[in-house]
Amino acid sequence: MPNNKLVVSDTSPLLNLALIDQLTLLKSQFSSITIPRQVWEELTDGEAGVDALRSLHDDAFLTITEVEQSHLFTEIFHELDLGETAAICHAIEQDADLILLDEKDGRQVARRHDLTVTGVIGILLRGANAGNIELKHELDALRDAGFWISDDLYSKVLSEATE
């Protein structure tokens, strides 16, 4: 059941869920997601999943926000790409309950700023535990789409599922 927490996302979790046709998991877990304009531009720059992502925006589930460059933005941008930087800064400034990030460096920076982090694998795990998906199938689809998952993490996630 979706919650009303403030959730901010970077590009990777949304794009990867679009690639494996599992964006509906977001609606089953969250009431809405906010993304910085920089993330929206990254998402709509390619072809993969654009129509599905636009439909999330069109039905007001996905809110696009402006993130101003600040001292914090400049500091974080020295370590990360533009989308990750904007997402983390917005999450910090808005005291977000959760940020969706996949890249290791971004997750480390977010945690350094006391943000709660999950990514595409965490979303899939929640979906599997709720009975919405078959986890192994979706992890394999992620790998097939080019998302790198170590064998150790793959095994660990499967063992954590209550399938």
N, C-alpha and C positions, 0 to 999 in steps of 0.2 A: 504494500500500500504506500503511495507517495507521501512524503512528508513536506512540511512547509519551510524547511531549512533553506538558507541561502547557499546555493551551490554555484561555484564558478568553474569554468572548464577551459583548458588549453585545447589546442587543435587535435592532438593525437587521439585521445579517447573517442571523440566524436567521429573523426574520420575513420578510425578503425572499426567502430561499431557500424558505420554506414557501409564500409566495405564488405562486412559479413552479414549485412541486412538485419542488424539487431538494435537499431535505434529505438525500437519500442521498449526495450529494457529500461531506458532512461525514464520514460513516462510511468513505468510501473514502480520505479524507485524514488523519483523526485517529482515535486509539483511544478518546478520550472528550473531552468539553468540560465545563468547569465554568462555572456562571453564578451570580452573586449572587442572593439571593432577590428583590431589587429588580428585577432583569432578568426573572425568572420572572413576577413580578406584572405587569410591563408586557406581557410576551408573552401572558399568558392573560387580559388585560383585554378584548381584542377577540375577534372571531369568526374572523378570517382565520388559517388554518393551525393552530388550536389543537389539533385532534385529532392531527395529524402531530407537533406539538411534544410533546404529552403522551406519544405512543408512544416518542419518543426518551428521555423521562424514565423511562417505565415499564420500558424494557429496559436501564436503568442507563448508557446512553451519555451522557446529560445529567445532570450532578450539580449539585444546588442547594446553595449554601453560604451561611452567614451572614457578613455583612461588618459589623464593628463600626465605629461612627463614631469617628474618631480626628482628631488635628490635621490629618493629611494629607487625610482625607476632607473635613473642613470647608474646607480650602484649595482643593481641587479643585472642590468643590461650588459655589464662588463663580463658577466658569467654565462648568460643564457641568450637564446634568440628572442626576437621581438614579441612573438605570441606568448611564450612562457613568461617573459618579463611582465607584460601587460596583465596577464591572468593572475600572477602572484601579487602584483601591486594592487590590483582591484580587490583581490581576496583579503589582503591585509587591511586596506583602507576601509572596506565595508564590513570587516570582522566576520567574514564568511564562515559558515559551519563546516564546509567541505570544499576542497579543490580537487578537480580531476586532472591528473598529470600522469604521463607514462615515463618520460625520460628521467633517468637516474639523477642527473645533475639538477634538474628542476625540482624533483622530489626532495633532494637534500636541502636546496635553498628554501623551499616552502617549509620544511620541518624546522629549519634554523629560525624561521620567523613564527614558529608555533602554530602552523596551519595543519589541519587534519587532511591527509592526502589519501586518495585512492585512484585507481586507474582502470583501464579497460578490463584487466584481469579481475580486479575486485568487483566490477560491475557484473561481469559474467558469473563469478562465483556466487554473488547475491542472487542473480537470476536463476542459477541452478538450484540453490538452496530453497528458493521459493517455488521450485517446480516448473519454471517457465522455459527452461532450455535444457538440452543435454550438453553438459560442460565439455566433455572430451571432443565432441563434434565441433563445437564452437572454437575451442582452443586450436584444433587442427585447421579450421577455416582461417583463423587469425594467422597461423604460421604460413598457410598457403597464400595469404594476401601479402606476405612479406614482413609481418610483425615478428621480431626475434624474441623467443622465449627459451631460456636455457632448459636443458633436460631436467635439471634439479628442480627448477621452479615449476615446470610442467607437472612433474610427479607430485610435488608438494601441494599444488593447487588441487589436483585431482583427489589427493588424500584428504584434503580439508572439506571437500564437498560432501553433502549429506544426501547424495543421489541414491 
